[in-house]
Amino acid sequence: MFAPIPLNLPPCSLKLTKGENCTYVYDELRKKKIVLTPEEWVRQHWIHYLYTHKNYPKSLMQTEGGLVLNTLQKRSDLLIYNKAGSKILLAEFKAPTVKISEKTFYQIANYNKVHKIPLLLVSNGIEHYYCTIDFDRKNFTFLEELPNFKSISPSV
């Protein structure tokens, strides 16, 4: 059973319930209890942070979005859309004990070959990385901070 640990994100009140063999967390996006794993702990903190501190509407967030990559069914951890329905942010989360490595960036880059989203977020809850993708120039730029929703979706 996973014992929650402090993350490098503002604290939040998640609804946790104990089961016989595991702990569950209530996912506000999926409107159901999910088994609390280390990666889910990170994802739920990020969801809370994004809507309470960066003004990303919960209604425009999608967890576990499916995609097909080289004929394999994969799931992206978090997708965020703008009000026009375009994908604006793709996030990949890892457990706090998993080091963010080149392999992690390779994973999100492969997912983004399908999604083609201009803003990426990679985090294990301790370390956070943000970058923008310029598809025309075929390059990326790391950002110091994740933009607020209104700054990347000005039509809101």
Backbone as a printed PyTorch tensor [residue, N CA C, xyz], in Angstrom:
tensor([[[  0.8440,  -1.1780,   0.0000],
         [  0.0000,   0.0000,   0.0000],
         [  0.8900,   1.2430,   0.0000]],

        [[  0.5580,   2.1990,  -0.8580],
         [  1.3360,   3.4280,  -0.9970],
         [  1.0510,   4.3740,   0.1640]],

        [[  2.1080,   4.8670,   0.7860],
         [  1.9880,   5.8890,   1.8290],
         [  2.3290,   7.2330,   1.2030]],

        [[  1.3600,   8.1500,   1.1100],
         [  1.6060,   9.4610,   0.4710],
         [  2.7900,  10.1990,   1.0920]],

        [[  3.5660,  10.8360,   0.2270],
         [  4.7220,  11.6180,   0.6620],
         [  4.5480,  13.0640,   0.2140]],

        [[  5.2070,  14.0070,   0.8930],
         [  5.1200,  15.4110,   0.4600],
         [  5.7430,  15.6000,  -0.9240]],

        [[  5.1280,  16.4580,  -1.7080],
         [  5.6150,  16.7590,  -3.0520],
         [  6.0650,  18.2090,  -3.1200]],

        [[  6.7480,  18.5460,  -4.1820],
         [  7.2040,  19.9070,  -4.4240],
         [  6.1040,  20.6770,  -5.1680]],

        [[  4.9200,  20.6540,  -4.5790],
         [  3.7360,  21.3450,  -5.0850],
         [  2.9800,  21.8580,  -3.8600]],

        [[  2.1510,  22.8750,  -4.0190],
         [  1.3780,  23.3340,  -2.8640],
         [  0.5180,  22.1870,  -2.3120]],

        [[  0.3660,  22.1200,  -0.9990],
         [ -0.4670,  21.0580,  -0.4450],
         [ -1.9110,  21.2050,  -0.9110]],

        [[ -2.6100,  20.0820,  -0.9720],
         [ -4.0190,  20.1120,  -1.3540],
         [ -4.7690,  19.0520,  -0.5660]],

        [[ -6.0580,  19.2490,  -0.4660],
         [ -6.9010,  18.3050,   0.2670],
         [ -7.5050,  17.3150,  -0.7200]],

        [[ -6.9290,  16.1400,  -0.7690],
         [ -7.4780,  15.0910,  -1.6190],
         [ -8.3650,  14.1940,  -0.7600]],

        [[ -9.4230,  13.6840,  -1.3540],
         [-10.3350,  12.7940,  -0.6340],
         [ -9.7950,  11.3670,  -0.7190]],

        [[ -9.2250,  10.8980,   0.3950],
         [ -8.6550,   9.5590,   0.4590],
         [ -9.5670,   8.6580,   1.2910]],

        [[ -9.7200,   7.4240,   0.8360],
         [-10.4600,   6.4250,   1.5970],
         [ -9.6600,   5.1340,   1.6120]],

        [[ -9.7370,   4.4410,   2.7250],
         [ -9.0030,   3.1800,   2.8780],
         [ -9.8790,   2.0220,   2.4130]],

        [[ -9.2820,   1.1530,   1.6410],
         [ -9.9270,  -0.0970,   1.2430],
         [ -9.2830,  -1.2230,   2.0320]],

        [[ -9.6420,  -2.4390,   1.7030],
         [ -9.0530,  -3.5760,   2.4150],
         [ -7.5540,  -3.6890,   2.1860]],

        [[ -7.1550,  -3.5670,   0.9390],
         [ -5.7440,  -3.7530,   0.5960],
         [ -5.0890,  -2.5220,  -0.0060]],

        [[ -5.8290,  -1.4260,  -0.1130],
         [ -5.2550,  -0.2400,  -0.7520],
         [ -5.9830,   1.0110,  -0.2860]],

        [[ -5.4420,   2.1370,  -0.7030],
         [ -6.0680,   3.4330,  -0.4540],
         [ -6.5880,   3.9460,  -1.7920]],

        [[ -7.7290,   4.6320,  -1.7450],
         [ -8.3210,   5.2210,  -2.9400],
         [ -8.2870,   6.7340,  -2.8240]],

        [[ -8.2010,   7.3840,  -3.9790],
         [ -8.3090,   8.8360,  -4.0470],
         [ -9.4740,   9.1550,  -4.9790]],

        [[-10.2630,  10.1460,  -4.5910],
         [-11.3720,  10.5520,  -5.4500],
         [-10.8330,  11.4560,  -6.5430]],

        [[-11.0400,  11.0500,  -7.7940],
         [-10.5940,  11.8220,  -8.9540],
         [-11.7410,  12.7360,  -9.3720]],

        [[-11.5470,  14.0410,  -9.2110],
         [-12.5850,  15.0260,  -9.5350],
         [-12.8950,  15.0930, -11.0290]],

        [[-11.9610,  14.6800, -11.8620],
         [-12.2030,  14.7130, -13.3050],
         [-13.0180,  13.5080, -13.7580]],

        [[-12.6500,  12.3340, -13.2840],
         [-13.3550,  11.1060, -13.6690],
         [-14.5740,  10.8390, -12.7840]],

        [[-14.7130,  11.6120, -11.7140],
         [-15.8440,  11.4980, -10.7810],
         [-15.9690,  10.0840, -10.1960]],

        [[-14.8110,   9.5250,  -9.7870],
         [-14.8350,   8.2090,  -9.1590],
         [-13.5590,   8.0000,  -8.3460]],

        [[-13.6000,   6.9620,  -7.4990],
         [-12.4300,   6.6200,  -6.6980],
         [-11.4550,   5.8190,  -7.5570]],

        [[-10.1810,   6.1650,  -7.4130],
         [ -9.0960,   5.5230,  -8.1550],
         [ -8.1140,   4.9630,  -7.1200]],

        [[ -7.5130,   3.8220,  -7.4040],
         [ -6.4860,   3.2890,  -6.5090],
         [ -5.3550,   4.3060,  -6.4310]],

        [[ -4.9510,   4.6150,  -5.2210],
         [ -3.8840,   5.6000,  -5.0130],
         [ -2.5310,   4.9260,  -5.1960]],

        [[ -1.8930,   5.2260,  -6.3140],
         [ -0.5280,   4.7770,  -6.5930],
         [  0.3750,   5.9960,  -6.4710]],

        [[  1.6640,   5.8040,  -6.4170],
         [  2.5600,   6.9720,  -6.3750],
         [  2.3610,   7.9210,  -7.5650]],

        [[  2.1750,   7.3770,  -8.7550],
         [  1.9590,   8.2290,  -9.9400],
         [  0.6180,   8.9600,  -9.8450]],

        [[ -0.4040,   8.2810,  -9.3420],
         [ -1.7200,   8.9190,  -9.1910],
         [ -1.6640,  10.0390,  -8.1600]],

        [[ -0.8670,   9.8740,  -7.1150],
         [ -0.6520,  10.9090,  -6.1010],
         [ -0.1270,  12.1830,  -6.7740]],

        [[  0.8440,  12.0070,  -7.6480],
         [  1.4290,  13.1450,  -8.3820],
         [  0.3830,  13.7530,  -9.3150]],

        [[ -0.3170,  12.9120, -10.0900],
         [ -1.3160,  13.4190, -11.0370],
         [ -2.4010,  14.2200, -10.3170]],

        [[ -2.9200,  13.7140,  -9.2110],
         [ -3.9980,  14.3990,  -8.5010],
         [ -3.5280,  15.7370,  -7.9290]],

        [[ -2.2850,  15.7960,  -7.4420],
         [ -1.7420,  17.0770,  -6.9770],
         [ -1.6260,  18.0700,  -8.1310]],

        [[ -1.1790,  17.5840,  -9.2820],
         [ -1.0510,  18.4750, -10.4310],
         [ -2.4170,  18.9710, -10.9040]],

        [[ -3.4060,  18.1050, -10.9570],
         [ -4.7500,  18.5320, -11.3560],
         [ -5.2180,  19.6520, -10.4320]],

        [[ -5.0610,  19.4440,  -9.1400],
         [ -5.4670,  20.4630,  -8.1690],
         [ -4.6870,  21.7660,  -8.3780]],

        [[ -3.3730,  21.6550,  -8.5460],
         [ -2.5330,  22.8340,  -8.7620],
         [ -2.9540,  23.5830, -10.0320]],

        [[ -3.2050,  22.8400, -11.0990],
         [ -3.5460,  23.4840, -12.3740],
         [ -4.8400,  24.2760, -12.2960]],

        [[ -5.8500,  23.7550, -11.6100],
         [ -7.0990,  24.5280, -11.5700],
         [ -7.1400,  25.5410, -10.4460]],

        [[ -6.3980,  25.3380,  -9.3540],
         [ -6.4510,  26.3270,  -8.2700],
         [ -5.4050,  27.4320,  -8.3930]],

        [[ -4.2680,  27.1430,  -9.0120],
         [ -3.1850,  28.1250,  -9.0850],
         [ -2.9120,  28.6540, -10.4940]],

        [[ -3.2550,  27.8780, -11.5120],
         [ -2.9580,  28.2860, -12.8890],
         [ -4.2150,  28.4920, -13.7270]],

        [[ -5.3880,  28.3510, -13.1020],
         [ -6.6810,  28.6540, -13.7280],
         [ -7.0570,  27.7880, -14.9320]],

        [[ -6.5330,  26.5770, -14.9990],
         [ -6.9480,  25.6330, -16.0410],
         [ -8.2900,  25.0410, -15.6120]],

        [[ -9.3440,  25.1940, -16.4200],
         [-10.6510,  24.6600, -16.0320],
         [-10.6540,  23.1240, -15.9850]],

        [[-11.2180,  22.5870, -14.9260],
         [-11.3230,  21.1280, -14.8110],
         [-12.1020,  20.5390, -15.9830]],

        [[-13.0800,  21.2870, -16.4740],
         [-13.9180,  20.7860, -17.5700],
         [-13.1270,  20.5900, -18.8690]],

        [[-11.9320,  21.1810, -18.9590],
         [-11.1140,  21.0620, -20.1690],
         [ -9.9390,  20.0990, -19.9860]],

        [[ -9.9280,  19.3730, -18.8480],
         [ -8.8670,  18.4040, -18.5630],
         [ -9.3720,  16.9910, -18.8250]],

        [[ -8.4840,  16.1570, -19.3590],
         [ -8.8080,  14.7520, -19.6030],
         [ -7.6590,  13.8830, -19.1110]],

        [[ -7.9600,  12.9300, -18.2300],
         [ -6.9340,  11.9980, -17.7590],
         [ -7.0140,  10.7030, -18.5500]],

        [[ -5.8710,  10.0480, -18.6440],
         [ -5.7890,   8.7340, -19.2920],
         [ -6.3610,   8.7500, -20.7090]],

        [[ -6.0380,   9.8040, -21.4550],
         [ -6.5060,   9.8940, -22.8350],
         [ -5.8190,   8.8470, -23.7060]],

        [[ -6.5930,   8.0880, -24.4490],
         [ -6.0330,   7.0310, -25.2830],
         [ -5.4060,   7.5620, -26.5540]],

        [[ -4.3890,   6.8480, -27.0250],
         [ -3.7650,   7.1530, -28.3060],
         [ -3.1330,   5.8880, -28.8460]],

        [[ -2.9610,   5.8270, -30.1430],
         [ -2.3040,   4.6880, -30.7640],
         [ -0.9440,   5.1480, -31.2530]],

        [[  0.0990,   4.4310, -30.8000],
         [  1.4770,   4.7720, -31.1560],
         [  2.1400,   3.5200, -31.7080]],

        [[  2.5010,   3.5520, -32.9890],
         [  3.1130,   2.3860, -33.6470],
         [  2.2700,   1.1310, -33.4370]],

        [[  0.9940,   1.2330, -33.6630],
         [ -0.0090,   0.1690, -33.5200],
         [ -0.2530,  -0.2730, -32.0740]],

        [[  0.3700,   0.3620, -31.0890],
         [  0.1580,   0.0190, -29.6850],
         [ -0.7820,   1.0300, -29.0350]],

        [[ -1.6990,   0.5390, -28.2190],
         [ -2.6050,   1.4200, -27.4820],
         [ -1.8610,   1.9670, -26.2560]],

        [[ -1.7800,   3.2860, -26.1240],
         [ -1.1120,   3.9550, -25.0050],
         [ -2.0970,   4.9120, -24.3480]],

        [[ -1.7160,   5.4350, -23.1890],
         [ -2.5540,   6.4090, -22.4890],
         [ -1.6890,   7.5830, -22.0330]],

        [[ -2.1300,   8.7730, -22.3890],
         [ -1.4260,   9.9610, -21.9050],
         [ -1.9840,  10.2960, -20.5220]],

        [[ -1.1350,  10.7790, -19.6290],
         [ -1.5350,  11.0180, -18.2430],
         [ -2.5370,  12.1500, -18.0910]],

        [[ -2.3220,  13.2480, -18.8070],
         [ -3.2380,  14.3820, -18.7210],
         [ -3.1630,  15.1920, -20.0070]],

        [[ -4.3340,  15.4840, -20.5640],
         [ -4.4680,  16.3740, -21.7140],
         [ -5.3200,  17.5490, -21.2790]],

        [[ -4.9570,  18.7250, -21.7470],
         [ -5.7800,  19.8990, -21.4770],
         [ -6.0890,  20.5760, -22.8080]],

        [[ -7.3470,  20.9820, -22.9360],
         [ -7.8540,  21.6110, -24.1470],
         [ -8.1410,  23.0830, -23.8770]],

        [[ -8.2260,  23.8760, -24.9570],
         [ -8.7420,  25.2370, -24.8080],
         [-10.2470,  25.1820, -25.0570]],

        [[-10.9090,  26.3120, -24.9280],
         [-12.3730,  26.3180, -25.0690],
         [-12.8300,  26.0350, -26.4920]],

        [[-11.9310,  26.1640, -27.4530],
         [-12.2730,  25.8440, -28.8400],
         [-12.1240,  24.3460, -29.1270]],

        [[-11.6120,  23.5940, -28.1420],
         [-11.4610,  22.1460, -28.3070],
         [-10.1060,  21.6950, -28.8070]],

        [[ -9.1530,  22.6250, -28.9320],
         [ -7.7980,  22.2550, -29.3600],
         [ -6.9640,  21.8450, -28.1520]],

        [[ -6.1240,  20.8450, -28.3370],
         [ -5.2330,  20.3900, -27.2700],
         [ -4.1350,  21.4310, -27.0670]],

        [[ -3.9330,  21.8460, -25.8120],
         [ -2.9290,  22.8790, -25.5490],
         [ -1.8290,  22.4280, -24.5840]],

        [[ -2.0570,  21.3500, -23.8380],
         [ -1.0380,  20.8940, -22.8900],
         [ -1.1090,  19.3800, -22.7660]],

        [[  0.0660,  18.7510, -22.8040],
         [  0.2100,  17.3110, -22.5940],
         [  1.1330,  17.1230, -21.4030]],

        [[  0.6900,  16.3240, -20.4190],
         [  1.4890,  16.0970, -19.2130],
         [  1.8050,  14.6230, -19.0480]],

        [[  3.0160,  14.3530, -18.5970],
         [  3.4710,  13.0010, -18.2580],
         [  3.9250,  13.0230, -16.8140]],

        [[  3.3600,  12.1360, -16.0100],
         [  3.6880,  12.0710, -14.5920],
         [  4.3600,  10.7570, -14.2470]],

        [[  5.2780,  10.8330, -13.3350],
         [  5.9820,   9.6680, -12.8080],
         [  5.8570,   9.6660, -11.2920]],

        [[  6.1040,   8.5220, -10.6980],
         [  6.1180,   8.4250,  -9.2420],
         [  7.2660,   9.2690,  -8.6950]],

        [[  7.1420,   9.7640,  -7.4580],
         [  8.2080,  10.5980,  -6.8880],
         [  9.5700,   9.9100,  -6.8270]],

        [[  9.5810,   8.5990,  -6.7630],
         [ 10.8530,   7.8620,  -6.6890],
         [ 11.4770,   7.6180,  -8.0570]],

        [[ 10.7440,   7.9370,  -9.1290],
         [ 11.2480,   7.7280, -10.4850],
         [ 11.9630,   8.9890, -10.9500]],

        [[ 13.2220,   8.8440, -11.2820],
         [ 14.0320,   9.9690, -11.7520],
         [ 13.5630,  10.3790, -13.1500]],

        [[ 13.3910,  11.6810, -13.3520],
         [ 13.0630,  12.1870, -14.6850],
         [ 14.3300,  12.0630, -15.5260]],

        [[ 14.2250,  11.3400, -16.6190],
         [ 15.4030,  11.0420, -17.4290],
         [ 15.1120,  11.3010, -18.9050]],

        [[ 16.0990,  11.0540, -19.7120],
         [ 15.9460,  11.1780, -21.1610],
         [ 14.8240,  10.2430, -21.6430]],

        [[ 14.6940,   9.0870, -21.0100],
         [ 13.6500,   8.1260, -21.3660],
         [ 12.2490,   8.7290, -21.1600]],

        [[ 12.0900,   9.5080, -20.0960],
         [ 10.8050,  10.1670, -19.8210],
         [ 10.4790,  11.1660, -20.9250]],

        [[ 11.4670,  11.9500, -21.3160],
         [ 11.2460,  12.9370, -22.3840],
         [ 10.9940,  12.2400, -23.7250]],

        [[ 11.6530,  11.1210, -23.9480],
         [ 11.4330,  10.3460, -25.1650],
         [  9.9820,   9.8490, -25.2010]],

        [[  9.4780,   9.4000, -24.0400],
         [  8.1010,   8.9160, -23.9520],
         [  7.0930,  10.0100, -24.3080]],

        [[  7.2280,  11.1860, -23.6900],
         [  6.2580,  12.2570, -23.9720],
         [  6.4330,  12.7760, -25.4040]],

        [[  7.6640,  12.7800, -25.9090],
         [  7.8870,  13.2130, -27.3000],
         [  7.2020,  12.2490, -28.2680]],

        [[  7.2640,  10.9580, -27.9760],
         [  6.5790,   9.9780, -28.8300],
         [  5.0650,  10.1620, -28.7770]],

        [[  4.5260,  10.3780, -27.5870],
         [  3.0900,  10.6340, -27.4650],
         [  2.7220,  11.8950, -28.2410]],

        [[  3.6130,  12.8790, -28.1970],
         [  3.3060,  14.1440, -28.8540],
         [  3.4120,  14.0580, -30.3730]],

        [[  4.0340,  13.0130, -30.8920],
         [  4.0180,  12.7950, -32.3390],
         [  2.5790,  12.5800, -32.8060]],

        [[  1.7690,  11.9920, -31.9340],
         [  0.3630,  11.7490, -32.2350],
         [ -0.4630,  12.9990, -31.9450]],

        [[ -0.2650,  13.5850, -30.7550],
         [ -1.0980,  14.7050, -30.3190],
         [ -0.7500,  16.0490, -30.9650]],

        [[  0.5440,  16.3090, -31.1650],
         [  1.0290,  17.5890, -31.7080],
         [  0.5560,  18.7780, -30.8640]],

        [[  0.9460,  18.7610, -29.5960],
         [  0.5430,  19.7760, -28.6290],
         [  1.7320,  20.7060, -28.3710]],

        [[  1.4930,  22.0270, -28.3100],
         [  2.6050,  22.9750, -28.1910],
         [  3.2140,  23.1250, -26.7990]],

        [[  2.5750,  22.6130, -25.7480],
         [  3.0820,  22.7910, -24.3890],
         [  3.1420,  21.4380, -23.6860]],

        [[  4.3230,  21.1030, -23.1580],
         [  4.5210,  19.8290, -22.4690],
         [  4.9160,  20.0590, -21.0190]],

        [[  4.4640,  19.1540, -20.1610],
         [  4.7680,  19.1650, -18.7340],
         [  5.2110,  17.7620, -18.3570]],

        [[  6.3490,  17.6630, -17.6700],
         [  6.8560,  16.3850, -17.1670],
         [  7.1770,  16.5910, -15.6910]],

        [[  6.6590,  15.6850, -14.8360],
         [  6.9020,  15.8490, -13.4020],
         [  6.8180,  14.5170, -12.6760]],

        [[  7.6320,  14.4010, -11.6430],
         [  7.5060,  13.2870, -10.7030],
         [  7.0200,  13.8110,  -9.3410]],

        [[  6.5260,  15.0170,  -9.3410],
         [  6.0440,  15.6360,  -8.1080],
         [  7.1340,  16.3660,  -7.3410]],

        [[  8.3740,  16.0270,  -7.6240],
         [  9.5300,  16.6650,  -6.9840],
         [ 10.2090,  17.5910,  -7.9890]],

        [[ 10.4990,  17.0590,  -9.1650],
         [ 11.0900,  17.8370, -10.2610],
         [ 10.0040,  18.0810, -11.3150]],

        [[  9.9800,  19.2910, -11.8670],
         [  8.9950,  19.6610, -12.8760],
         [  9.7180,  20.2940, -14.0700]],

        [[  9.3160,  19.9090, -15.2640],
         [  9.8810,  20.4750, -16.4890],
         [  8.7400,  20.8910, -17.4070]],

        [[  8.9110,  22.0460, -18.0470],
         [  7.9170,  22.5780, -18.9690],
         [  8.6440,  22.9860, -20.2360]],

        [[  8.0320,  22.7180, -21.3700],
         [  8.6380,  23.2040, -22.6050],
         [  7.5670,  23.4660, -23.6510]],

        [[  7.9080,  24.3710, -24.5430],
         [  7.0500,  24.6600, -25.6860],
         [  7.6890,  24.0370, -26.9170]],

        [[  6.8420,  23.6110, -27.8200],
         [  7.2960,  22.9690, -29.0530],
         [  6.9910,  23.8950, -30.2180]],

        [[  7.9870,  24.1250, -31.0560],
         [  7.8050,  24.8660, -32.2970],
         [  7.8520,  23.8300, -33.4180]],

        [[  6.6870,  23.4390, -33.9110],
         [  6.6170,  22.3740, -34.9060],
         [  7.1900,  22.8050, -36.2510]],

        [[  7.0820,  24.0840, -36.5880],
         [  7.6210,  24.5600, -37.8600],
         [  9.1470,  24.5030, -37.8700]],

        [[  9.7560,  24.9520, -36.7780],
         [ 11.2290,  24.9590, -36.6970],
         [ 11.8020,  23.6410, -36.1800]],

        [[ 10.9240,  22.7600, -35.7180],
         [ 11.3280,  21.4470, -35.1920],
         [ 12.3010,  21.5860, -34.0260]],

        [[ 11.8980,  22.4520, -33.0530],
         [ 12.7110,  22.5870, -31.8490],
         [ 11.8100,  22.8320, -30.6430]],

        [[ 12.4130,  22.8970, -29.4910],
         [ 11.6720,  23.1190, -28.2600],
         [ 12.4370,  24.0790, -27.3800]],

        [[ 11.7140,  24.7020, -26.4540],
         [ 12.3080,  25.6360, -25.5100],
         [ 11.7940,  25.3100, -24.1200]],

        [[ 12.7170,  25.0970, -23.1810],
         [ 12.3160,  24.8730, -21.7930],
         [ 11.8580,  26.1900, -21.1770]],

        [[ 10.8610,  26.1140, -20.3310],
         [ 10.3190,  27.2810, -19.6430],
         [ 10.6440,  27.2060, -18.1600]],

        [[ 10.7980,  28.3660, -17.5280],
         [ 11.0510,  28.4200, -16.0840],
         [  9.8060,  28.0710, -15.2850]],

        [[  8.6530,  28.4360, -15.8500],
         [  7.3930,  28.2680, -15.1370],
         [  6.3060,  27.8580, -16.1240]],

        [[  5.3320,  27.1240, -15.6480],
         [  4.2040,  26.7500, -16.4900],
         [  3.2950,  27.9640, -16.6620]],

        [[  2.9260,  28.2860, -17.9060],
         [  2.0550,  29.4480, -18.1270],
         [  0.6700,  29.2550, -17.5040]],

        [[  0.0550,  30.3600, -17.1460],
         [ -1.3150,  30.3880, -16.6990],
         [ -2.2180,  30.0910, -17.8940]],

        [[ -3.3770,  29.4820, -17.6520],
         [ -4.2930,  29.1160, -18.7300],
         [ -4.6300,  30.3020, -19.6300]],

        [[ -4.9250,  31.4390, -19.0470],
         [ -5.3530,  32.5880, -19.8550],
         [ -4.2330,  33.1150, -20.7400]],

        [[ -2.9850,  32.9080, -20.3610],
         [ -1.8890,  33.4080, -21.1980],
         [ -1.6550,  32.5310, -22.4240]],

        [[ -2.0920,  31.2810, -22.3930],
         [ -1.9300,  30.4360, -23.5750],
         [ -3.2570,  30.2140, -24.3060]],

        [[ -4.3350,  30.6380, -23.6880],
         [ -5.6540,  30.5120, -24.2990],
         [ -6.3840,  31.8570, -24.1400]],

        [[ -5.8810,  32.8970, -24.8420],
         [ -6.3760,  34.2580, -24.6220],
         [ -7.8370,  34.4970, -24.9820]],

        [[ -8.4630,  33.5900, -25.7240],
         [ -9.8590,  33.8080, -26.1290],
         [-10.8450,  33.4740, -25.0090]],

        [[-10.3350,  33.1060, -23.8500],
         [-11.1980,  32.7310, -22.7280],
         [-11.8060,  33.9570, -22.0810]]])
